[in-house]
Amino acid sequence: MLWGNTELGPEDAAALARCGSLEQLAVLNLNQCRLGAEGVLAIIDSPGLESLRAVHFNGACMGAEAMASLLRSPRLARLSALNVSENFEGLGIASAMANAWGMRTTRMLYCSRNALGDAGAAALADGESMGAMRFLDLQRNGIGRSGARALATSPVMARLGTLDLSYNPLGDAGVRELARATHLSSLSTLRIVGCEFGDDGARALAGSGLLGQLGTLDLGSNAITEEGVRALAQTPGIAPSVRGRIEAELG
């Protein structure tokens, strides 16, 4: 059920929770509804949420405490997709997710624009509840080299198929950490658009085993010159689709 991008506030959320409309829903979209902590708590206390598989609270302004309550709720124990982007709670929201039993079945996490920083990325990478994750969107979170290293070397990330780190200040050093990844063996899609790196980072990717396993690589809006494009495109074993995209975007 969709209420996204509506003027739904805390009192409206409480009324919605009482009316019974949420029972037996599989998908609940409340993106950009400024629910606040009070509204989110009212929603997750509503009976009949056990069928929910996807919840979208993008821009809900919920806060880390409400986030922790959401993830502890037995009514949301079967979530496969969770969107908590644009809640701007930094390390608190990452820590709430990292070890919450409510995340153990979650395969898709949208967590962009939350000011996680390197510490938040490391908390997610170390979280014992993140092992089922297949899709991880961490765009625009201020993640740099050490956060990239935490994600690239975490056994918890072994099943991850898609990682989006676009518009984080990784720099060449952060991309080198990704290139040296020891536990991203399932990764098939990597998005590092606008991550402030150049030819050194491109060469690191070209010389890594990671590039050969990718079916999709997005790296536009970086300072890669013709030299870096050539290094990437000439990598042995690179997928033709990846080579074509590199040459189209950067050539």
DAJOSUL-V427757 format. One record per helix or strand of 3 or more residues. SS is the DSSP state (A for helix, B for strand). FROM is the first residue (numbers start at 1). LEN is the number of residues. If there is no record, write none. Layout:
ss=[SS;SS]
from=[FROM;FROM]
len=[LEN;LEN]
//
This chain:
ss=[A;B;A;B;A;A;B;A;A;B;A;A;B;A;A;B;A;B;A;A;B;A;A]
from=[10;27;36;54;63;74;81;91;101;108;117;128;135;145;155;162;171;189;199;209;216;226;240]
len=[10;3;9;3;10;3;3;8;3;3;10;3;3;8;3;3;9;3;8;5;3;8;11]
//
